[in-house]
Amino acid sequence: MSDQNQGRMKIIYHEAMTAYCPPPGMFDAAPSDLLDIQMTQPERPEKLANTASVLKRGPVGKHLDWETARSATDDEILTFHSQAYFDRLKEASRTGVYMSASTYIYPDSMKAVLLAAGAAVDAAKAVVSGEYKMAYALVRPPAHHAQPEQADGYCFVNNVGLAVHEALKSGIKRIAVVDWDVHHGNGTQDGFYDRDDVLTISMHMNHGAWGPTHPQTGEVDETGSGSGEGYNLNLPLPMGTGNHGYLTAFDRCVAPALRKFHPDLIVSANGQDANAFDPNGRQSVSMAGFYQLGRQLRSLADELCEGKIVITQEGGYNPTYAPYCAHSVVEGLLGLEQKLEDPIAFYPDDVEGGEAAVNALIMRHPLL
């Protein structure tokens, strides 16, 4: 790593990713004829724009180096997705269509999709080349629900998968994905389910499958197949698990799995929709919880893989609080003191409930 980048993080971003907005409807579903007034779709540009501004203006700003994202190439997309799916996606984007019940591809939104994908690939390049220890693809749309043949959950191209494949191509042998988005990282799971060189870990609200475009349940029995058996760790947590529960699950489930696998690189699927004020999650995690998740991941990366972490932005749908939570993650990853104060989370953590939830999960998990 360049000495001048010691203790710094590269952020890869392009404001053109805020240029499209899905149409209003019934939350994230198609409009309802029974309603006079539809609701704005939660995956909107404001969260990303605000995250960029909080990172630039907040206490971490002086530790960040910004780079303008570029569009991914077809060959980069095809490391994870099939040609048939990619062709279908490009065709759908010309007119706009729901590719699943909740996932609308907006006309001309492929520019944002390709910029997000290119940012993820370049974040991986920045880390595996030794230029930076940590690089963050600050992007939308999110990615971890996109399967090799299917868009879903507002996701069209799996940026996590592209980053993993770029790192593998560059000679990295063992990669761990740690996903704390509030929803199960089913697309990433699907793409690496039969591999033993990629450990996929997903901490998520226990929501189950949600239809034919998302058949994976995120349950504990989805542990991999063939050579990949035992290399997919799902941690479905009950609604309202909170800071203590998430951090306990990380300490007692995620950390041992990472130590056993001993990755050469960690990829963080960094969603903030487990936050206490998110319209799309119910997990009651505050800025303090996200800060500690970042610190714990940084500590494990220092222990196991020389501190190398590639970060990809995932969900988070409160356009003001999610950006503050993203700032807290970055403070934790950089090993800084948490200086940005929480503007709205003034309640005690449910320590007893969170601990009980993790104990119950461990008791029924075949990999723990």
Secondary structure, DSSP 8 states (H G I E B T S, - for coil): --GGGTT-EEEEE-GGGGS-----BBTTB---TT-SS-B--SS-HHHHHHHHHHHHHSGGGGGEEEEE-----HHHHTTTS-HHHHHHHHHHHHH-EEEETTEEE-TTTHHHHHHHHHHHHHHHHHHHTTS-SEEEE--SS--TT-BTTB-BTTBSS-HHHHHHHHHHHTT---EEEEE-SSS--HHHHHHHTT-SSEEEEEEEE-----STT------TT----GGGTT-EEEEEE-TT-HHHHHHHHIIIIIHHHHHHH--SEEEEEE--TTBTT-TT----B-HHHHHHHHHHHHHHHHHHHTT-EEEEE-----TTHHHHHHHHHHHHHTT----S--SS--S---HHHHHHHHHHHHHH-TT-
